[in-house]
Amino acid sequence: MTTSAELREISAAHGLTWPEEYLTLADDGMVDMSPTGDEVPLLHFSTNFELLGAKDIARRLEMFAEPDDFRNIDPAEGLLPFGMEPGGNLYCFRTGAAGAGPVPVVLLQNDEQEDERLAPDLAGFIFAEMVVASAEFYDDDYLGEGEPRRNAEAWLQSHEPYLGQEQAAALRELFARPLIVPDDDSMGFLEFSEVDELVDPVLRYPERHEPIQLWERG
């Protein structure tokens, strides 16, 4: 069974549908787990994104559906998890908010009082995450190892088919900037304080700065 077919089967079991662009990633081998489980193509230079494999997705959807799950997530939200932060927060497609349009991406948080709206669609999410990942990294990170600029350019080349033209152009310009090397051994193509200044005009998604609560907090 292909990865995209497996994903379709998992989502269908819960009455959900993946965004077509994510299934395209699957068909292109961009969401396949490596044999070691370490290096994966999608956002592989980001230190804040871990891809969820099909079995993990199925398990988490089953947890969402349990009557005694502490989050008590409204099934109408149509959350489809596809990635995770190192701390366990889940990157999800919010399919219930899509209607006939693009499917937004949200961050389901464990230890905060609110969740986050990240992007209006998968392309916007990839773009924003690439910008954030470029703000601070170290020489033992994938992006910082060896030649950071060459790494960044290769990263953009591998992800450009899944980005909008304006998003790709903004990243190309970003990766052409002089590398910033502060005193703490980190490096980056921009400061963290500049992330929103770059992302917001391209993403045009003011909801990114509006909180949302996707599960019941005590």
C-alpha positions as CSV (number, residue, x, y, z in Angstrom):
1,M,0.0,0.0,0.0
2,T,1.3,3.4,-0.9
3,T,1.8,6.1,1.8
4,S,-1.0,8.2,0.4
5,A,-3.4,5.2,0.2
6,E,-2.6,4.4,3.8
7,L,-3.2,8.0,4.9
8,R,-6.6,8.0,3.0
9,E,-7.6,4.8,4.8
10,I,-6.7,6.2,8.2
11,S,-8.6,9.4,7.7
12,A,-11.6,7.7,6.2
13,A,-11.9,5.6,9.3
14,H,-12.7,8.8,11.2
15,G,-14.8,10.4,8.5
16,L,-12.0,12.9,7.6
17,T,-10.2,13.9,4.4
18,W,-6.6,15.0,3.9
19,P,-5.9,18.1,2.0
20,E,-4.9,17.1,-1.6
21,E,-1.6,18.9,-1.3
22,Y,-0.6,16.7,1.6
23,L,-1.4,13.6,-0.4
24,T,0.7,15.0,-3.2
25,L,3.6,15.3,-0.7
26,A,3.0,11.6,0.2
27,D,2.9,10.6,-3.5
28,D,6.3,12.4,-3.9
29,G,7.9,10.5,-1.0
30,M,8.1,13.7,1.1
31,V,6.4,12.2,4.1
32,D,7.9,8.8,4.2
33,M,9.7,7.9,7.4
34,S,13.3,6.9,6.8
35,P,14.5,3.4,8.0
36,T,16.1,4.9,11.1
37,G,13.1,7.2,11.8
38,D,15.5,10.2,11.9
39,E,15.8,12.0,8.6
40,V,12.6,12.8,6.8
41,P,12.1,15.1,3.8
42,L,9.3,17.4,4.9
43,L,10.9,20.3,6.8
44,H,13.9,18.2,7.6
45,F,16.1,21.2,8.5
46,S,13.6,22.4,11.1
47,T,14.5,21.6,14.7
48,N,10.9,22.2,15.8
49,F,9.1,19.8,13.5
50,E,8.9,16.1,13.7
51,L,6.9,14.2,11.1
52,L,4.3,11.8,12.3
53,G,4.2,8.4,10.6
54,A,0.9,6.7,9.6
55,K,0.8,4.5,12.7
56,D,1.3,7.5,15.0
57,I,-1.4,9.4,13.1
58,A,-3.8,6.5,13.5
59,R,-3.0,6.2,17.2
60,R,-3.5,9.9,17.9
61,L,-6.8,10.0,16.0
62,E,-8.0,7.1,18.1
63,M,-7.0,9.0,21.2
64,F,-9.0,12.1,20.0
65,A,-12.0,9.9,19.5
66,E,-12.0,8.3,23.0
67,P,-14.9,9.5,25.1
68,D,-12.6,9.9,28.2
69,D,-9.8,11.8,26.3
70,F,-8.9,14.7,28.6
71,R,-9.0,17.2,25.7
72,N,-12.6,16.4,24.7
73,I,-12.0,17.8,21.2
74,D,-15.1,18.6,19.2
75,P,-15.2,16.1,16.3
76,A,-16.5,19.0,14.1
77,E,-13.0,20.6,14.2
78,G,-11.9,17.7,12.0
79,L,-8.3,17.7,13.4
80,L,-5.8,15.6,11.4
81,P,-2.4,15.5,13.1
82,F,0.6,15.2,10.8
83,G,3.6,16.6,12.8
84,M,4.8,17.2,16.3
85,E,7.0,19.6,18.2
86,P,9.7,18.0,20.4
87,G,7.6,18.8,23.4
88,G,4.6,16.9,22.1
89,N,2.4,19.7,20.7
90,L,0.7,18.6,17.6
91,Y,0.6,20.2,14.2
92,C,-2.8,19.5,12.7
93,F,-4.9,20.3,9.7
94,R,-8.2,21.8,10.9
95,T,-10.4,20.3,8.2
96,G,-13.6,21.3,9.8
97,A,-12.8,25.0,9.2
98,A,-12.0,24.5,5.5
99,G,-15.4,24.4,3.9
100,A,-14.7,24.3,0.2
101,G,-11.5,26.3,0.6
102,P,-7.9,25.7,1.8
103,V,-7.4,23.7,5.0
104,P,-5.7,25.8,7.7
105,V,-2.9,24.5,10.0
106,V,-3.1,24.8,13.8
107,L,-0.9,23.9,16.7
108,L,-2.6,21.8,19.4
109,Q,-0.8,22.7,22.6
110,N,-0.6,20.6,25.8
111,D,0.6,23.0,28.4
112,E,-0.8,26.4,27.3
113,Q,-4.2,27.8,27.8
114,E,-4.7,28.4,24.1
115,D,-3.8,26.8,20.8
116,E,-2.3,28.5,17.8
117,R,-3.4,29.3,14.2
118,L,-0.3,28.9,12.1
119,A,-1.2,29.2,8.4
120,P,-4.1,29.2,6.0
121,D,-2.9,26.1,4.2
122,L,0.0,23.7,3.9
123,A,2.1,25.9,1.6
124,G,1.8,28.8,4.1
125,F,2.8,26.5,6.9
126,I,5.9,25.2,5.1
127,F,6.9,28.8,4.3
128,A,6.5,30.1,7.8
129,E,8.3,27.1,9.4
130,M,11.2,27.5,7.0
131,V,11.5,31.2,8.0
132,V,11.3,30.4,11.7
133,A,13.9,27.6,11.4
134,S,16.2,30.1,9.6
135,A,16.2,32.5,12.6
136,E,18.4,30.4,14.9
137,F,20.3,27.2,14.4
138,Y,23.7,25.7,15.4
139,D,26.5,24.1,13.6
140,D,25.4,20.6,14.7
141,D,21.9,21.2,13.3
142,Y,21.0,20.0,9.8
143,L,20.8,23.5,8.5
144,G,24.0,24.7,10.2
145,E,26.2,21.7,9.5
146,G,28.9,22.4,6.9
147,E,27.8,25.2,4.6
148,P,24.5,26.7,5.9
149,R,23.8,28.7,2.8
150,R,24.2,25.7,0.5
151,N,22.0,23.7,2.9
152,A,19.3,26.4,2.8
153,E,19.4,26.6,-0.9
154,A,19.1,22.8,-1.2
155,W,16.2,22.9,1.3
156,L,14.4,25.5,-0.8
157,Q,14.9,23.5,-3.9
158,S,13.4,20.4,-2.4
159,H,10.4,22.3,-1.0
160,E,9.8,24.9,-3.8
161,P,7.3,22.7,-5.7
162,Y,5.0,22.9,-2.6
163,L,5.3,26.7,-2.1
164,G,3.6,29.7,-3.8
165,Q,5.8,31.8,-6.1
166,E,5.9,34.7,-3.7
167,Q,6.8,32.4,-0.8
168,A,9.6,30.8,-2.7
169,A,10.9,34.2,-3.8
170,A,10.9,35.5,-0.2
171,L,12.9,32.5,0.9
172,R,15.3,32.8,-1.9
173,E,15.9,36.4,-0.9
174,L,16.2,35.4,2.8
175,F,18.8,32.7,2.1
176,A,20.9,35.3,0.1
177,R,21.3,37.5,3.2
178,P,24.6,37.6,5.1
179,L,24.7,35.0,7.9
180,I,24.2,36.5,11.3
181,V,26.6,34.9,13.9
182,P,25.9,36.2,17.5
183,D,28.2,35.4,20.4
184,D,26.2,32.4,21.7
185,D,27.4,30.0,18.9
186,S,24.1,30.2,17.1
187,M,23.6,31.6,13.6
188,G,20.7,32.6,11.4
189,F,19.7,34.4,8.3
190,L,17.5,36.7,10.3
191,E,16.7,37.7,13.9
192,F,13.7,36.2,15.6
193,S,12.3,39.7,15.9
194,E,12.2,39.9,12.1
195,V,10.2,36.7,11.5
196,D,6.7,38.3,11.6
197,E,8.0,41.2,9.5
198,L,8.9,38.7,6.7
199,V,6.1,36.2,7.1
200,D,3.0,38.4,7.6
201,P,3.1,40.4,4.3
202,V,3.6,37.1,2.3
203,L,1.2,34.9,4.2
204,R,-1.6,37.6,4.5
205,Y,-3.2,35.6,7.3
206,P,-4.0,37.9,10.3
207,E,-5.6,35.0,12.1
208,R,-2.0,33.8,12.8
209,H,-2.0,36.3,15.7
210,E,-5.4,35.4,17.0
211,P,-5.7,32.8,19.7
212,I,-7.9,29.8,19.5
213,Q,-9.0,27.1,21.9
214,L,-9.4,23.7,20.4
215,W,-9.8,21.6,23.5
216,E,-11.3,22.2,27.0
217,R,-8.9,23.4,29.6
218,G,-9.7,23.0,33.3
